[in-house]
Amino acid sequence: MDIFNEDSSYKPGDIVYVFYRNPHTQDVANIQEAEVVSNPNNPIELSLFLYNTYYPLTNEIAVYSSKEEANEAYKHYFQGY
């Protein structure tokens, strides 16, 4: 599993996968594709672009390089496999 950290090699244009919780139903999470982009407010920082919104790319967000990795983590954390 790839979990973002300060030493990550992510760069603008990379496609990654994250867990996204429904803001209206907090007990529902889905795997979503996101793009790594330069933060529009601070170009030396990276952000995730998801649903037309920029999210800070921090070490508190689990980021997966492939959908398969994200699916395995999802099963582990949300389905108890």
ChimeraX commands (.cxc) that place a marker at each C-alpha (Angstrom):
marker #1 position 0.00,0.00,0.00 radius 0.5
marker #1 position 1.19,3.48,-0.82 radius 0.5
marker #1 position 0.51,5.98,1.92 radius 0.5
marker #1 position 1.55,9.51,1.17 radius 0.5
marker #1 position 4.39,10.90,3.20 radius 0.5
marker #1 position 6.88,13.72,2.94 radius 0.5
marker #1 position 9.25,11.55,0.87 radius 0.5
marker #1 position 6.62,10.66,-1.71 radius 0.5
marker #1 position 7.48,10.82,-5.36 radius 0.5
marker #1 position 4.03,12.02,-6.43 radius 0.5
marker #1 position 4.10,14.77,-9.01 radius 0.5
marker #1 position 1.50,16.93,-10.75 radius 0.5
marker #1 position -0.44,14.89,-13.27 radius 0.5
marker #1 position -0.27,11.60,-11.35 radius 0.5
marker #1 position -3.57,9.76,-10.98 radius 0.5
marker #1 position -4.09,8.24,-7.53 radius 0.5
marker #1 position -6.92,6.65,-5.57 radius 0.5
marker #1 position -8.29,7.77,-2.21 radius 0.5
marker #1 position -11.19,6.96,0.08 radius 0.5
marker #1 position -13.87,9.61,-0.12 radius 0.5
marker #1 position -16.62,9.81,2.46 radius 0.5
marker #1 position -20.04,11.03,1.45 radius 0.5
marker #1 position -20.42,14.39,3.24 radius 0.5
marker #1 position -24.12,13.70,3.81 radius 0.5
marker #1 position -23.71,10.11,5.02 radius 0.5
marker #1 position -20.47,9.73,6.96 radius 0.5
marker #1 position -20.67,5.94,7.19 radius 0.5
marker #1 position -20.41,5.60,3.40 radius 0.5
marker #1 position -16.96,5.60,1.80 radius 0.5
marker #1 position -15.98,5.01,-1.80 radius 0.5
marker #1 position -12.75,4.70,-3.72 radius 0.5
marker #1 position -12.31,7.73,-5.93 radius 0.5
marker #1 position -9.77,8.60,-8.58 radius 0.5
marker #1 position -8.01,11.91,-7.96 radius 0.5
marker #1 position -5.32,13.86,-9.74 radius 0.5
marker #1 position -2.21,15.19,-8.04 radius 0.5
marker #1 position -1.88,18.89,-8.91 radius 0.5
marker #1 position 0.02,21.94,-7.75 radius 0.5
marker #1 position -1.82,23.77,-4.99 radius 0.5
marker #1 position -3.36,26.83,-6.70 radius 0.5
marker #1 position -2.72,28.94,-3.58 radius 0.5
marker #1 position 0.83,27.72,-3.02 radius 0.5
marker #1 position 2.43,26.22,-6.16 radius 0.5
marker #1 position 5.27,24.56,-4.24 radius 0.5
marker #1 position 2.75,22.32,-2.43 radius 0.5
marker #1 position 0.74,19.47,-3.91 radius 0.5
marker #1 position -3.01,19.00,-3.74 radius 0.5
marker #1 position -5.51,16.37,-4.76 radius 0.5
marker #1 position -8.09,17.49,-7.29 radius 0.5
marker #1 position -11.33,15.60,-6.69 radius 0.5
marker #1 position -14.90,16.57,-7.55 radius 0.5
marker #1 position -13.74,19.99,-8.83 radius 0.5
marker #1 position -12.23,20.74,-5.43 radius 0.5
marker #1 position -8.63,20.98,-4.24 radius 0.5
marker #1 position -7.74,19.01,-1.13 radius 0.5
marker #1 position -4.36,19.35,0.62 radius 0.5
marker #1 position -2.13,16.35,0.01 radius 0.5
marker #1 position -0.95,15.62,3.54 radius 0.5
marker #1 position 0.37,12.61,5.38 radius 0.5
marker #1 position -3.09,12.22,6.95 radius 0.5
marker #1 position -4.57,11.03,3.65 radius 0.5
marker #1 position -4.09,7.45,2.50 radius 0.5
marker #1 position -3.18,7.62,-1.18 radius 0.5
marker #1 position -2.92,4.54,-3.37 radius 0.5
marker #1 position -1.08,4.31,-6.68 radius 0.5
marker #1 position -3.47,1.79,-8.19 radius 0.5
marker #1 position -7.12,0.95,-7.94 radius 0.5
marker #1 position -6.17,-2.63,-6.98 radius 0.5
marker #1 position -4.19,-1.38,-3.94 radius 0.5
marker #1 position -7.09,0.86,-2.96 radius 0.5
marker #1 position -9.55,-2.04,-3.27 radius 0.5
marker #1 position -7.41,-4.26,-1.02 radius 0.5
marker #1 position -7.14,-1.51,1.62 radius 0.5
marker #1 position -10.88,-0.82,1.35 radius 0.5
marker #1 position -11.68,-4.48,1.98 radius 0.5
marker #1 position -9.32,-4.51,4.96 radius 0.5
marker #1 position -10.57,-1.31,6.61 radius 0.5
marker #1 position -14.25,-1.28,5.69 radius 0.5
marker #1 position -15.22,-4.90,5.12 radius 0.5
marker #1 position -13.00,-6.65,7.66 radius 0.5
marker #1 position -11.19,-8.93,5.17 radius 0.5
marker link #1:1,2 radius 0.2
marker link #1:2,3 radius 0.2
marker link #1:3,4 radius 0.2
marker link #1:4,5 radius 0.2
marker link #1:5,6 radius 0.2
marker link #1:6,7 radius 0.2
marker link #1:7,8 radius 0.2
marker link #1:8,9 radius 0.2
marker link #1:9,10 radius 0.2
marker link #1:10,11 radius 0.2
marker link #1:11,12 radius 0.2
marker link #1:12,13 radius 0.2
marker link #1:13,14 radius 0.2
marker link #1:14,15 radius 0.2
marker link #1:15,16 radius 0.2
marker link #1:16,17 radius 0.2
marker link #1:17,18 radius 0.2
marker link #1:18,19 radius 0.2
marker link #1:19,20 radius 0.2
marker link #1:20,21 radius 0.2
marker link #1:21,22 radius 0.2
marker link #1:22,23 radius 0.2
marker link #1:23,24 radius 0.2
marker link #1:24,25 radius 0.2
marker link #1:25,26 radius 0.2
marker link #1:26,27 radius 0.2
marker link #1:27,28 radius 0.2
marker link #1:28,29 radius 0.2
marker link #1:29,30 radius 0.2
marker link #1:30,31 radius 0.2
marker link #1:31,32 radius 0.2
marker link #1:32,33 radius 0.2
marker link #1:33,34 radius 0.2
marker link #1:34,35 radius 0.2
marker link #1:35,36 radius 0.2
marker link #1:36,37 radius 0.2
marker link #1:37,38 radius 0.2
marker link #1:38,39 radius 0.2
marker link #1:39,40 radius 0.2
marker link #1:40,41 radius 0.2
marker link #1:41,42 radius 0.2
marker link #1:42,43 radius 0.2
marker link #1:43,44 radius 0.2
marker link #1:44,45 radius 0.2
marker link #1:45,46 radius 0.2
marker link #1:46,47 radius 0.2
marker link #1:47,48 radius 0.2
marker link #1:48,49 radius 0.2
marker link #1:49,50 radius 0.2
marker link #1:50,51 radius 0.2
marker link #1:51,52 radius 0.2
marker link #1:52,53 radius 0.2
marker link #1:53,54 radius 0.2
marker link #1:54,55 radius 0.2
marker link #1:55,56 radius 0.2
marker link #1:56,57 radius 0.2
marker link #1:57,58 radius 0.2
marker link #1:58,59 radius 0.2
marker link #1:59,60 radius 0.2
marker link #1:60,61 radius 0.2
marker link #1:61,62 radius 0.2
marker link #1:62,63 radius 0.2
marker link #1:63,64 radius 0.2
marker link #1:64,65 radius 0.2
marker link #1:65,66 radius 0.2
marker link #1:66,67 radius 0.2
marker link #1:67,68 radius 0.2
marker link #1:68,69 radius 0.2
marker link #1:69,70 radius 0.2
marker link #1:70,71 radius 0.2
marker link #1:71,72 radius 0.2
marker link #1:72,73 radius 0.2
marker link #1:73,74 radius 0.2
marker link #1:74,75 radius 0.2
marker link #1:75,76 radius 0.2
marker link #1:76,77 radius 0.2
marker link #1:77,78 radius 0.2
marker link #1:78,79 radius 0.2
marker link #1:79,80 radius 0.2
marker link #1:80,81 radius 0.2
view
